[in-house]
């Protein structure tokens, strides 16, 4: 298994840095040169890479990777990539998992996996929630330029509850916190009875195309739980983003 994982890591690094040699790959991946060399030979034998020129010193992808990638992009949607992971989140937390995308100044629910608790936060599929008052919305906005955020939200931040952030400086400071820790939280900012944490999902271009969250009645999601759930949605979002072709910065 370790050998297979090393080969995949080498393949991905070749894709992003080609043409590339053994020494550079070993440094970037922090792997022994011998391990990288074996992986390269295996990938060459399988037809995934080939030498860049007559000398076997630098490597590039073959069209085999291109054909596979085109099939994946054509068939894959955010919902497809997220559904199994949402079920894992529900199993780990016992709470509802939501998947949302941005439409204008709203976050729209496109998939959910419901909790089995009789008391739950119910949001029908297709529902729209305010970006600035929801964890899903803040997660998608956090990585965008602040002027773009202003354009998306318009001139005024509408108040929904006593906890809704309606001051621009305060809201931008909140987005900075979200970007730094990797997840957004919402404690009664849209509806007083809903608490949630969410993390952004990025596509292959690094665009925040969706967000995944864990939602529950506020009485059931304490501050300690929010921190733990925040780490879970970060991991879930990273896995979904990787499936969509996003690569975390080295």
Secondary structure by P-SEA (a helix, b strand, c coil): caaaaaaaaaaaaaaacccccaaaaaaaacccaaaaaaaaaaaaaacccccccccccbbbbcaaaaaaaaaaaaccccccccaaaaaaaaaaccbbbbbbbbcccbbbbcbbbbbcccccccccccbbbbccccaaaaaaaccccaaaaaaaaccccccccccccccaaaaaaaaaaaaaacbbbbcccccccccbbbbbbbccccccccccccccccccccaaaaaaaaaaaaaaaaaaaaaacccccc
